[in-house]
Structure formats: structure tokens, C-alpha cells
Amino acid sequence: WPWPRSLLARLVRATAAQHPGAIGLDILLSEPEDARDDDDLGEAFREAGNVVLAAKLGGSPQRLWANPLPIFLANSAGVGHVQAVEDPDGICRSVPVQELSAEGPRWAFALEVSRVAKHVAVDQNSGGLWLGKDRVWVDGSMRRAGKAGWESYSPEFLTINFHEQYRPGQQMQPFVVVSAAKLLDGKQEPALWGKAVLIGFGATELSDRLPTPVSGQMPMPGVEVHANLVDGLLRGQGPRHVSAFP
């Protein structure tokens, strides 16, 4: 890594050939590279028609967001933020429903992938957050209308319903995991048909890893955190906090 984007374009095409419901690319594509390769990758997104891209808050005032290049955005099915939340104990249990950007509120990456996979819309109103006709439970307050046209936003979070963390060779795997090499070799993967497929890093030296409630000594790759959240959204099994009364 970094691969040339022509190779990433081959991987997207190989994934699209498995007829997934959505392809979530958990890789930041915010810098231009070889113009021909960038054009090829943008064309691969257009051909697939169901690729969701990732954006992330930047670390400098000059560049608030690391956004996909315009050529990639124009050919994608959506873009979502990949911000995670770590609780005071350093454990990731949730992601923000939205992050604000210059273009307006930006949904979480997992919500966008689920939207594309289910062919529905994400809607938030006074009645709650909806993925098509399915209610999505969130923790936090809804946005409140203010005076003179102002609105205030309180943080809202999607709590992740974690499976056991993936380990190579384990008997019961939480997700279907396919190496890029197999797809690039042209091997068929029937298990991906109609599924939400996430492409990201698993290698220790490459992935953005986060401690989670199910992590052992090795934190969980960010793409697996998103996979847990997408799975809960598609199954309608997101956990929520409840109030206890005496």
C-alpha cells in the first residue's frame, strides 16, 4: 500500500461482479494521483452504481474535511462520515448519526451503505430517525428549532450491536471475509450476492483500529466496526438505552 488506483478500480469491478447490494469503500480518496488512474476508478464507481465513499474530519483549520475528489463523488451513490466515538474509558461503542459539513449534515457511513443496500431513503424528523419504513433508534436529543430561523443540534449516536471480533480460523465467523486477492483472481463468491460489502484494511500496520467491548488485546479494524453497525441497521437490531424507574 498504497496501491495504484487502477488496481483499486479492478477490485471495485471484481466486487461489483458478485452483484452486491452496496459497496462501501472505507478508504479515503481525498488526494489526486495519476489522472488516468483516477479517471479509471471514477468510471468503475459509475459502472457499479452502488458505491458509497468515506469522508473524515480533517485535523487542520485550513482543511476541515478530507472529502473524496469531485470525480469520485460525481460517480458514487453516496458519501458518509467515518467518525467514531470513544467513551471516557477509551472504548468505541457508537458513531455520530450526523456530522456537519459545509454541504450540510452528513450521515454516518454505515447509514449511507444501508440506505443504498435497501434502496430506501434516510429521513429524520420529529418522529425519529428512519431507514425507509424501519425506525432506527438513536441515543441523544433530536434537533430543536430556535428563534429567528435558527436550529440547534444536540449530539445523536448510533450504538453498535457488536458481534464477536473476527479472528482468522475461528469456527463461527461474525462476517463473511474475503481477501482482495481472491476477488482479483476472478473467483466467484456467492456469499456476497445481494449483500452490503465493505472494502477496507485488515492488516495491523494499515488499519485504523479501535478498542471495542468485544476486542481482546488487538483493537478492531475500523472497517469491521462499520460492518457491525451496517449489520445491525439492516437487521433492525440496533440497541438503545432505556430509562430505569424505581
Backbone as JSON, one array per atom type, in Angstrom:
{
  "sequence": "WPWPRSLLARLVRATAAQHPGAIGLDILLSEPEDARDDDDLGEAFREAGNVVLAAKLGGSPQRLWANPLPIFLANSAGVGHVQAVEDPDGICRSVPVQELSAEGPRWAFALEVSRVAKHVAVDQNSGGLWLGKDRVWVDGSMRRAGKAGWESYSPEFLTINFHEQYRPGQQMQPFVVVSAAKLLDGKQEPALWGKAVLIGFGATELSDRLPTPVSGQMPMPGVEVHANLVDGLLRGQGPRHVSAFP",
  "N": [[0.85, -1.18, 0.0], [0.57, 2.3, -0.71], [-1.8, 1.16, -3.13], [-1.84, 1.5, -6.72], [-4.46, 3.44, -8.18], [-5.63, 2.25, -10.32], [-5.52, -0.46, -9.75], [-7.18, -0.54, -7.53], [-9.51, 0.14, -8.84], [-9.85, -2.18, -10.37], [-10.44, -3.95, -8.28], [-12.86, -2.91, -7.33], [-14.48, -3.37, -9.57], [-14.31, -6.16, -9.67], [-15.59, -6.79, -7.3], [-18.13, -5.69, -7.77], [-18.93, -7.46, -9.72], [-19.85, -9.59, -8.3], [-22.4, -8.97, -7.7], [-23.33, -7.35, -5.41], [-25.47, -5.74, -2.92], [-24.69, -3.24, -2.08], [-21.65, -1.36, -2.11], [-19.35, -0.44, 0.13], [-16.75, 1.74, 0.46], [-14.26, 1.95, 2.51], [-12.05, 3.76, 2.48], [-10.05, 6.57, 2.3], [-10.18, 8.92, -0.28], [-9.02, 11.42, -0.99], [-6.96, 12.79, -2.18], [-5.48, 13.77, -5.27], [-4.15, 11.51, -7.72], [-2.42, 9.68, -10.23], [-3.75, 10.9, -13.2], [-5.01, 9.37, -15.18], [-5.47, 6.96, -13.84], [-7.15, 7.87, -11.79], [-9.36, 8.64, -13.31], [-10.1, 6.13, -14.26], [-10.85, 4.81, -11.9], [-13.01, 6.4, -11.09], [-14.73, 5.8, -13.21], [-15.15, 3.09, -12.7], [-16.65, 3.28, -10.36], [-18.94, 4.49, -11.42], [-19.86, 2.51, -13.18], [-20.48, 0.45, -11.38], [-22.47, 1.62, -9.75], [-23.4, 1.58, -7.14], [-21.69, 2.4, -5.13], [-20.52, 3.54, -2.06], [-18.81, 6.19, -0.57], [-16.17, 7.26, 1.69], [-15.77, 9.9, 4.07], [-13.9, 12.11, 6.15], [-13.4, 14.01, 9.12], [-10.96, 16.55, 9.04], [-7.69, 17.48, 10.29], [-6.92, 20.13, 10.47], [-7.43, 23.72, 10.51], [-7.45, 24.79, 7.96], [-8.32, 22.8, 6.35], [-11.08, 21.35, 6.85], [-12.53, 19.01, 6.27], [-11.68, 15.79, 4.98], [-12.46, 15.03, 2.0], [-13.81, 12.89, -0.62], [-12.41, 13.1, -3.94], [-13.81, 15.32, -6.45], [-14.34, 13.94, -8.89], [-14.75, 11.36, -8.03], [-16.85, 11.63, -6.2], [-18.89, 12.46, -7.94], [-19.51, 10.15, -9.29], [-20.37, 8.35, -7.44], [-22.65, 6.56, -5.24], [-23.22, 7.71, -2.89], [-21.99, 9.4, 0.07], [-20.48, 9.1, 3.23], [-19.76, 9.96, 6.67], [-16.93, 8.85, 8.6], [-16.44, 9.06, 11.28], [-15.7, 8.08, 14.6], [-16.72, 7.38, 17.99], [-15.19, 7.55, 21.1], [-15.69, 6.44, 24.31], [-15.4, 7.73, 27.74], [-13.81, 5.72, 28.9], [-12.19, 4.97, 26.86], [-13.22, 3.19, 25.03], [-14.81, 2.27, 22.02], [-18.15, 2.56, 21.29], [-20.13, 3.61, 19.77], [-21.24, 5.65, 16.96], [-21.48, 8.98, 15.6], [-24.7, 10.04, 14.47], [-24.88, 12.05, 12.56], [-22.58, 14.34, 11.04], [-21.65, 17.73, 10.81], [-21.11, 19.57, 7.84], [-19.77, 21.77, 5.29], [-21.46, 21.39, 3.19], [-23.76, 20.71, 4.4], [-25.56, 18.64, 6.85], [-24.03, 15.46, 7.29], [-24.6, 12.09, 6.82], [-23.84, 9.13, 8.78], [-21.39, 6.81, 7.62], [-22.15, 4.07, 7.7], [-24.93, 4.27, 7.74], [-25.4, 5.36, 5.19], [-24.43, 3.29, 3.54], [-26.27, 1.27, 4.25], [-28.63, 2.46, 3.39], [-28.28, 2.51, 0.58], [-28.04, -0.23, 0.1], [-30.58, -1.15, 0.79], [-32.21, 0.25, -0.87], [-33.65, 2.55, -0.12], [-34.65, 5.61, 1.57], [-32.96, 7.78, 3.91], [-34.37, 9.33, 6.66], [-34.99, 11.98, 8.87], [-36.97, 13.23, 11.36], [-39.41, 14.86, 13.49], [-40.48, 12.61, 14.51], [-38.47, 10.78, 14.75], [-35.6, 8.84, 13.65], [-35.36, 7.35, 10.49], [-34.93, 4.53, 8.41], [-35.87, 4.02, 5.46], [-38.9, 2.44, 5.95], [-38.28, 1.57, 8.41], [-37.66, 2.06, 11.82], [-34.91, 3.67, 13.29], [-33.12, 3.44, 16.15], [-31.78, 5.9, 18.24], [-29.36, 7.41, 20.41], [-29.49, 10.26, 22.38], [-30.47, 13.72, 21.91], [-33.08, 15.04, 19.82], [-32.85, 17.39, 17.08], [-33.49, 20.81, 17.76], [-35.77, 23.43, 17.18], [-34.96, 26.85, 16.9], [-35.05, 30.38, 17.63], [-35.91, 32.93, 15.25], [-35.37, 31.51, 12.88], [-33.17, 29.93, 13.48], [-31.56, 26.8, 14.2], [-30.79, 24.37, 16.66], [-28.41, 21.82, 17.32], [-28.22, 18.8, 18.97], [-25.97, 16.27, 20.07], [-26.35, 13.1, 18.53], [-26.36, 9.57, 18.58], [-25.48, 6.42, 17.1], [-25.72, 3.41, 18.55], [-23.59, 0.64, 18.61], [-24.23, -2.7, 17.82], [-22.38, -5.11, 18.69], [-20.84, -7.98, 17.23], [-18.95, -10.95, 18.05], [-15.44, -10.36, 17.84], [-13.77, -10.62, 14.7], [-11.57, -13.28, 13.94], [-8.98, -14.82, 12.2], [-9.53, -18.13, 11.11], [-11.3, -18.86, 13.12], [-14.08, -20.8, 14.34], [-16.85, -20.07, 14.19], [-17.58, -17.49, 12.33], [-18.1, -13.96, 12.5], [-18.69, -12.45, 10.24], [-18.75, -12.72, 6.64], [-15.63, -12.91, 5.27], [-13.5, -11.88, 2.77], [-10.58, -12.12, 0.9], [-8.89, -9.54, -0.9], [-7.26, -10.51, -2.87], [-8.43, -12.91, -3.76], [-10.76, -12.02, -5.04], [-9.63, -10.43, -7.04], [-8.42, -12.38, -8.5], [-10.51, -13.36, -9.87], [-12.27, -15.17, -8.74], [-15.41, -16.6, -7.91], [-17.74, -15.47, -5.49], [-20.34, -16.49, -4.06], [-21.52, -15.87, -1.62], [-21.55, -13.14, -1.39], [-23.56, -12.11, -2.89], [-26.08, -9.8, -3.31], [-25.51, -8.63, -0.88], [-24.38, -6.19, 1.57], [-21.28, -4.98, 1.0], [-18.18, -4.3, 2.37], [-15.19, -2.61, 1.78], [-12.01, -2.5, 2.98], [-9.22, -2.05, 5.27], [-7.52, -4.73, 6.83], [-5.08, -5.47, 7.76], [-2.67, -5.18, 10.35], [-0.77, -3.13, 10.32], [-1.85, -1.27, 8.64], [-4.56, -0.66, 9.11], [-7.08, 1.44, 10.67], [-7.46, 1.06, 13.84], [-9.7, 0.35, 16.59], [-10.41, 0.25, 20.07], [-12.91, -1.89, 21.33], [-15.96, -3.11, 22.96], [-15.78, -5.85, 22.55], [-13.25, -6.43, 21.89], [-10.08, -8.05, 22.23], [-6.77, -8.27, 23.05], [-6.08, -7.1, 20.7], [-7.12, -4.28, 19.04], [-10.12, -3.45, 17.12], [-10.4, -3.45, 13.56], [-11.28, -0.49, 11.72], [-13.02, -0.89, 9.52], [-14.34, -3.2, 10.24], [-15.73, -2.35, 12.49], [-17.57, -0.65, 11.22], [-18.88, -2.64, 9.75], [-20.2, -4.11, 11.74], [-22.06, -2.19, 12.55], [-23.51, -1.68, 10.17], [-24.63, -4.23, 9.8], [-26.36, -4.39, 12.03], [-28.11, -2.28, 11.4], [-29.28, -3.17, 8.99], [-30.56, -5.45, 9.86], [-32.28, -4.39, 11.67], [-31.65, -4.33, 14.39], [-30.51, -2.59, 16.24], [-29.18, -1.62, 19.38], [-30.55, 0.18, 22.2], [-30.57, 2.69, 24.77], [-32.35, 2.47, 27.83], [-34.61, 3.93, 30.19], [-34.48, 3.6, 33.69], [-36.8, 3.03, 36.24], [-37.73, 3.49, 39.65]],
  "CA": [[0.0, 0.0, 0.0], [-0.68, 2.5, -1.45], [-1.98, 0.6, -4.46], [-2.3, 2.44, -7.75], [-5.92, 3.43, -8.22], [-6.07, 1.3, -11.35], [-5.72, -1.73, -9.07], [-8.39, -0.38, -6.73], [-10.62, 0.07, -9.8], [-10.05, -3.6, -10.67], [-11.08, -4.57, -7.12], [-14.26, -2.48, -7.32], [-15.16, -4.09, -10.65], [-14.4, -7.56, -9.27], [-16.62, -6.85, -6.27], [-19.42, -5.45, -8.43], [-19.28, -8.66, -10.49], [-20.52, -10.52, -7.38], [-23.77, -8.45, -7.56], [-23.7, -6.96, -4.05], [-26.48, -4.69, -2.82], [-23.97, -1.97, -1.92], [-20.21, -1.46, -1.89], [-18.85, 0.65, 0.96], [-15.3, 1.85, 0.33], [-13.75, 2.6, 3.72], [-10.71, 4.23, 2.12], [-10.12, 7.98, 1.94], [-9.72, 9.2, -1.64], [-9.09, 12.87, -0.97], [-5.82, 13.39, -2.88], [-5.33, 13.31, -6.66], [-2.98, 10.72, -8.09], [-2.3, 9.66, -11.69], [-5.04, 11.33, -13.75], [-5.65, 8.26, -15.9], [-5.95, 6.02, -12.83], [-8.3, 8.49, -11.13], [-10.49, 8.52, -14.24], [-10.49, 4.72, -14.31], [-11.56, 4.49, -10.66], [-14.31, 7.05, -11.18], [-15.55, 5.03, -14.15], [-15.54, 1.86, -12.01], [-17.77, 3.64, -9.48], [-20.13, 4.73, -12.24], [-20.33, 1.22, -13.68], [-21.08, -0.31, -10.28], [-23.72, 2.31, -9.45], [-23.84, 1.44, -5.74], [-20.51, 2.58, -4.28], [-20.58, 4.6, -1.05], [-17.46, 6.62, -0.23], [-15.93, 7.72, 3.06], [-15.2, 11.22, 4.33], [-13.47, 12.2, 7.55], [-12.99, 15.33, 9.59], [-9.53, 16.75, 8.98], [-7.06, 17.92, 11.53], [-6.41, 21.5, 10.4], [-8.47, 24.71, 10.18], [-7.44, 25.05, 6.52], [-8.99, 21.69, 5.67], [-11.93, 20.77, 7.88], [-12.93, 17.67, 5.88], [-10.99, 15.03, 3.93], [-13.55, 14.58, 1.14], [-13.41, 12.28, -1.89], [-12.26, 14.02, -5.06], [-15.06, 15.54, -7.18], [-14.6, 12.9, -9.9], [-15.26, 10.18, -7.33], [-18.17, 11.97, -5.67], [-19.86, 12.54, -9.02], [-19.84, 8.81, -9.78], [-20.71, 7.48, -6.32], [-24.06, 6.51, -4.84], [-23.37, 8.42, -1.63], [-20.79, 9.59, 0.88], [-20.81, 9.17, 4.65], [-18.61, 10.22, 7.54], [-16.4, 7.67, 9.3], [-16.02, 9.45, 12.63], [-16.11, 7.18, 15.67], [-16.77, 7.99, 19.31], [-14.62, 6.75, 22.17], [-16.22, 6.83, 25.61], [-14.33, 8.11, 28.68], [-12.9, 4.61, 29.19], [-11.4, 4.69, 25.68], [-13.85, 2.13, 24.24], [-15.75, 2.73, 20.99], [-19.44, 1.88, 21.35], [-21.13, 4.29, 18.95], [-20.8, 6.65, 15.99], [-22.49, 10.03, 15.45], [-25.67, 9.9, 13.38], [-24.52, 13.04, 11.56], [-21.56, 15.35, 11.27], [-21.94, 18.9, 10.0], [-20.11, 19.98, 6.86], [-20.17, 22.96, 4.53], [-22.55, 20.99, 2.31], [-24.9, 20.34, 5.23], [-25.32, 17.44, 7.68], [-23.57, 14.28, 6.56], [-24.96, 10.87, 7.53], [-22.79, 8.16, 9.05], [-21.05, 5.92, 6.52], [-22.95, 2.85, 7.79], [-26.3, 4.61, 7.33], [-25.41, 5.51, 3.74], [-24.31, 1.95, 2.95], [-27.53, 0.58, 4.47], [-29.62, 3.1, 2.51], [-28.08, 2.05, -0.79], [-28.31, -1.67, 0.05], [-32.03, -1.39, 0.92], [-32.91, 1.07, -1.88], [-34.6, 3.41, 0.59], [-34.1, 6.91, 1.97], [-32.79, 8.06, 5.34], [-35.18, 10.5, 6.99], [-35.02, 12.34, 10.28], [-37.99, 14.23, 11.65], [-39.79, 14.9, 14.9], [-40.85, 11.25, 14.93], [-37.3, 9.94, 14.92], [-34.73, 8.55, 12.51], [-35.95, 6.25, 9.74], [-34.26, 3.94, 7.26], [-37.08, 3.57, 4.78], [-40.02, 2.34, 6.89], [-37.76, 0.99, 9.65], [-37.18, 3.02, 12.82], [-33.54, 3.5, 13.77], [-33.06, 4.02, 17.48], [-30.58, 6.68, 18.49], [-29.16, 7.96, 21.75], [-29.26, 11.7, 22.32], [-31.65, 14.56, 21.7], [-33.35, 15.47, 18.46], [-32.54, 18.81, 16.86], [-34.55, 21.69, 18.27], [-35.92, 24.69, 16.47], [-34.66, 28.01, 17.71], [-35.72, 31.61, 17.25], [-35.45, 33.64, 14.06], [-34.88, 30.6, 11.86], [-32.01, 29.15, 13.9], [-31.78, 25.47, 14.76], [-29.67, 23.87, 17.44], [-28.22, 20.38, 17.16], [-27.63, 18.06, 20.08], [-25.37, 15.05, 19.52], [-27.11, 11.86, 18.49], [-25.41, 8.5, 18.32], [-25.91, 5.06, 16.79], [-25.0, 2.45, 19.38], [-23.22, -0.5, 17.77], [-24.54, -4.03, 18.34], [-21.19, -5.83, 18.26], [-20.62, -9.42, 17.24], [-17.59, -11.3, 18.47], [-14.47, -9.84, 16.88], [-13.27, -11.59, 13.72], [-10.21, -13.8, 14.04], [-8.77, -15.83, 11.16], [-9.55, -19.52, 11.53], [-12.29, -19.18, 14.14], [-15.1, -21.71, 13.83], [-18.05, -19.3, 13.85], [-17.14, -16.15, 11.98], [-19.2, -12.99, 12.57], [-18.98, -11.94, 8.9], [-18.0, -13.31, 5.53], [-14.43, -12.12, 5.0], [-12.91, -12.32, 1.52], [-9.37, -11.35, 0.6], [-8.9, -8.85, -2.19], [-6.55, -11.34, -3.84], [-9.38, -13.88, -4.34], [-11.63, -11.32, -5.98], [-8.82, -10.0, -8.18], [-8.16, -13.58, -9.3], [-11.72, -13.7, -10.61], [-13.03, -16.24, -8.1], [-16.78, -16.26, -7.57], [-18.07, -15.51, -4.07], [-21.8, -16.41, -3.99], [-21.96, -15.32, -0.33], [-21.63, -11.68, -1.47], [-24.7, -11.75, -3.73], [-27.13, -9.03, -2.66], [-25.09, -8.19, 0.45], [-23.59, -4.97, 1.72], [-19.87, -5.38, 1.02], [-17.29, -3.22, 2.77], [-13.79, -2.78, 1.39], [-11.15, -1.72, 3.87], [-7.95, -2.66, 5.67], [-7.49, -5.6, 8.0], [-3.7, -5.63, 8.22], [-2.4, -4.4, 11.57], [0.04, -1.94, 10.05], [-2.57, -0.36, 7.75], [-5.93, -0.32, 9.5], [-7.35, 2.33, 11.79], [-8.07, 0.15, 14.8], [-10.37, 0.96, 17.73], [-10.82, -0.66, 21.14], [-14.36, -2.07, 21.42], [-16.32, -4.0, 24.08], [-15.51, -7.26, 22.26], [-11.84, -6.57, 21.49], [-9.15, -8.58, 23.2], [-5.55, -7.47, 23.04], [-5.96, -6.43, 19.41], [-8.29, -3.46, 18.7], [-10.87, -3.86, 15.94], [-10.24, -2.57, 12.39], [-12.41, 0.41, 11.51], [-13.98, -1.44, 8.56], [-15.16, -4.17, 10.96], [-16.66, -1.55, 13.29], [-18.67, -0.26, 10.32], [-19.62, -3.84, 9.39], [-21.11, -4.39, 12.85], [-23.15, -1.22, 12.55], [-24.33, -1.95, 8.99], [-25.38, -5.45, 10.06], [-27.45, -4.05, 12.93], [-29.08, -1.44, 10.69], [-30.02, -3.97, 8.0], [-31.39, -6.41, 10.58], [-33.15, -3.69, 12.6], [-31.31, -4.82, 15.73], [-29.68, -1.64, 16.97], [-29.54, -1.47, 20.79], [-30.83, 1.54, 22.68], [-30.62, 2.84, 26.22], [-33.69, 2.62, 28.41], [-34.61, 4.58, 31.5], [-34.9, 2.72, 34.79], [-37.62, 3.72, 37.21], [-37.86, 2.7, 40.9]],
  "C": [[0.88, 1.23, 0.0], [-0.68, 1.81, -2.81], [-2.21, 1.72, -5.46], [-3.83, 2.34, -7.86], [-6.47, 2.57, -9.36], [-6.32, -0.07, -10.75], [-6.97, -1.68, -8.19], [-9.63, -0.42, -7.63], [-10.9, -1.37, -10.19], [-10.79, -4.3, -9.53], [-12.56, -4.18, -7.04], [-15.05, -3.23, -8.39], [-15.34, -5.57, -10.29], [-15.46, -7.75, -8.19], [-18.0, -6.67, -6.89], [-19.88, -6.66, -9.23], [-19.95, -9.71, -9.63], [-21.96, -10.09, -7.09], [-24.15, -8.15, -6.11], [-24.79, -5.89, -4.06], [-25.86, -3.31, -2.69], [-22.51, -2.28, -1.7], [-19.78, -0.23, -1.09], [-17.33, 0.66, 0.94], [-14.75, 2.66, 1.51], [-12.29, 2.98, 3.52], [-10.85, 5.69, 1.71], [-9.48, 8.21, 0.57], [-9.73, 10.71, -1.85], [-7.96, 13.56, -1.72], [-5.76, 12.89, -4.32], [-4.07, 12.49, -6.83], [-2.85, 10.75, -9.61], [-3.67, 9.93, -12.31], [-5.76, 10.19, -14.46], [-6.22, 7.24, -14.91], [-7.17, 6.57, -12.09], [-9.54, 8.39, -12.01], [-11.02, 7.08, -14.29], [-11.28, 4.33, -13.07], [-12.93, 5.15, -10.64], [-15.26, 6.31, -12.12], [-16.01, 3.72, -13.52], [-16.69, 2.12, -11.04], [-19.06, 3.82, -10.28], [-20.72, 3.43, -12.74], [-21.04, 0.43, -12.59], [-22.43, 0.29, -9.88], [-24.16, 2.25, -8.0], [-22.68, 1.59, -4.75], [-20.71, 3.77, -3.36], [-19.16, 4.91, -0.6], [-17.4, 7.17, 1.19], [-15.35, 9.12, 3.07], [-14.89, 11.31, 5.82], [-13.1, 13.63, 7.9], [-11.48, 15.43, 9.57], [-8.99, 17.29, 10.29], [-6.56, 19.35, 11.5], [-7.54, 22.45, 10.05], [-8.54, 24.99, 8.68], [-8.2, 23.97, 5.74], [-9.82, 20.93, 6.69], [-12.29, 19.33, 7.57], [-11.95, 17.09, 4.86], [-12.08, 14.37, 3.09], [-13.01, 13.82, -0.07], [-13.28, 13.34, -2.98], [-13.57, 14.17, -5.82], [-15.37, 14.45, -8.21], [-15.15, 11.64, -9.27], [-16.66, 10.44, -6.77], [-19.23, 11.94, -6.77], [-20.32, 11.17, -9.51], [-20.23, 7.84, -8.67], [-22.21, 7.51, -6.06], [-24.29, 7.25, -3.53], [-22.02, 8.57, -0.95], [-21.22, 9.73, 2.33], [-19.56, 9.4, 5.48], [-18.21, 8.95, 8.28], [-15.85, 8.05, 10.67], [-16.53, 8.42, 13.64], [-16.08, 7.94, 16.99], [-16.12, 7.04, 20.31], [-15.13, 7.31, 23.49], [-15.08, 7.19, 26.56], [-13.36, 6.99, 29.03], [-12.07, 4.2, 27.98], [-11.98, 3.63, 24.76], [-14.84, 2.76, 23.26], [-17.02, 1.9, 21.08], [-20.47, 2.48, 20.4], [-20.45, 5.19, 17.93], [-21.86, 7.74, 15.92], [-23.42, 9.75, 14.28], [-25.27, 10.82, 12.23], [-23.29, 13.8, 12.0], [-21.85, 16.51, 10.34], [-20.78, 19.22, 9.07], [-20.61, 21.21, 6.13], [-21.33, 22.65, 3.59], [-23.81, 20.63, 3.08], [-24.59, 19.11, 6.06], [-24.98, 16.24, 6.82], [-23.86, 13.04, 7.4], [-23.72, 10.01, 7.79], [-22.61, 7.23, 7.85], [-21.93, 4.67, 6.53], [-24.4, 3.11, 7.4], [-26.4, 4.73, 5.81], [-25.3, 4.15, 3.04], [-25.62, 1.2, 3.08], [-28.63, 1.15, 3.57], [-29.51, 2.58, 1.09], [-28.43, 0.57, -0.9], [-29.81, -1.97, 0.08], [-32.86, -0.62, -0.1], [-34.01, 1.92, -1.23], [-33.93, 4.74, 0.9], [-33.9, 6.94, 3.48], [-33.55, 9.35, 5.63], [-35.14, 10.72, 8.49], [-36.02, 13.46, 10.47], [-38.35, 14.17, 13.13], [-40.17, 13.52, 15.43], [-39.68, 10.32, 15.1], [-36.49, 9.81, 13.64], [-35.25, 7.29, 11.83], [-35.06, 5.83, 8.59], [-35.36, 3.27, 6.45], [-38.23, 3.58, 5.77], [-39.58, 1.81, 8.26], [-37.23, 2.08, 10.57], [-35.76, 2.66, 13.22], [-33.44, 4.19, 15.12], [-31.72, 4.71, 17.7], [-30.55, 7.09, 19.94], [-28.81, 9.42, 21.62], [-30.55, 12.42, 22.03], [-31.82, 14.86, 20.22], [-32.98, 16.94, 18.31], [-33.74, 19.64, 17.3], [-34.57, 22.97, 17.47], [-35.65, 25.85, 17.41], [-35.46, 29.22, 17.23], [-35.11, 32.17, 15.97], [-34.79, 32.71, 13.04], [-33.67, 29.77, 12.24], [-32.46, 27.78, 14.38], [-30.55, 25.07, 15.55], [-29.62, 22.35, 17.31], [-27.59, 19.82, 18.43], [-27.07, 16.75, 19.52], [-26.32, 13.86, 19.6], [-26.18, 10.76, 18.03], [-26.12, 7.19, 17.98], [-25.06, 4.11, 17.63], [-24.8, 1.16, 18.59], [-23.54, -1.81, 18.5], [-23.43, -4.97, 17.87], [-21.38, -7.34, 18.27], [-19.27, -9.68, 17.9], [-16.61, -10.81, 17.41], [-13.95, -10.96, 15.98], [-11.83, -11.97, 14.02], [-10.04, -14.86, 12.96], [-8.79, -17.24, 11.75], [-10.58, -19.85, 12.59], [-13.45, -19.96, 13.53], [-16.35, -20.98, 13.38], [-17.63, -17.86, 13.58], [-18.31, -15.18, 11.99], [-19.62, -12.47, 11.2], [-18.27, -12.8, 7.87], [-16.83, -12.39, 5.21], [-13.73, -12.71, 3.78], [-11.67, -11.48, 1.25], [-9.51, -10.69, -0.76], [-8.26, -9.72, -3.26], [-7.5, -12.32, -4.52], [-10.27, -13.2, -5.37], [-10.85, -10.89, -7.23], [-8.45, -11.18, -9.08], [-9.38, -14.05, -10.07], [-12.55, -14.8, -10.0], [-14.42, -15.74, -7.71], [-17.01, -16.42, -6.07], [-19.59, -15.36, -3.95], [-22.32, -15.78, -2.69], [-22.1, -13.8, -0.37], [-22.85, -11.21, -2.26], [-25.75, -11.0, -2.91], [-26.74, -8.44, -1.31], [-24.49, -6.78, 0.4], [-22.14, -5.39, 1.91], [-19.02, -4.17, 1.36], [-15.86, -3.57, 2.38], [-12.94, -1.89, 2.28], [-9.95, -2.54, 4.29], [-8.14, -3.56, 6.88], [-6.09, -5.73, 8.57], [-3.41, -4.68, 9.38], [-1.69, -3.09, 11.26], [-0.68, -0.91, 9.18], [-3.87, 0.16, 8.35], [-5.98, 0.67, 10.65], [-8.13, 1.52, 12.82], [-8.6, 0.89, 16.02], [-10.64, -0.08, 18.8], [-12.35, -0.72, 21.22], [-14.69, -2.98, 22.6], [-15.98, -5.47, 23.83], [-14.06, -7.48, 21.82], [-11.06, -7.22, 22.62], [-7.93, -7.68, 23.25], [-5.41, -6.66, 21.76], [-7.21, -5.61, 19.13], [-8.89, -3.87, 17.36], [-10.6, -2.91, 14.78], [-11.49, -1.72, 12.18], [-13.45, -0.16, 10.57], [-14.87, -2.48, 9.24], [-16.14, -3.48, 11.92], [-17.85, -1.13, 12.44], [-19.51, -1.48, 9.93], [-20.61, -4.22, 10.49], [-22.32, -3.46, 12.83], [-24.08, -1.42, 11.35], [-25.2, -3.18, 9.23], [-26.58, -5.17, 10.97], [-28.53, -3.22, 12.25], [-29.92, -2.26, 9.71], [-30.94, -4.98, 8.67], [-32.41, -5.72, 11.49], [-32.92, -4.07, 14.04], [-30.39, -3.88, 16.48], [-30.1, -1.54, 18.42], [-29.85, -0.03, 21.13], [-30.87, 1.53, 24.19], [-32.07, 2.98, 26.67], [-33.54, 3.27, 29.76], [-35.11, 3.59, 32.54], [-35.67, 3.54, 35.82], [-37.73, 2.86, 38.47], [-39.27, 2.13, 41.01]]
}
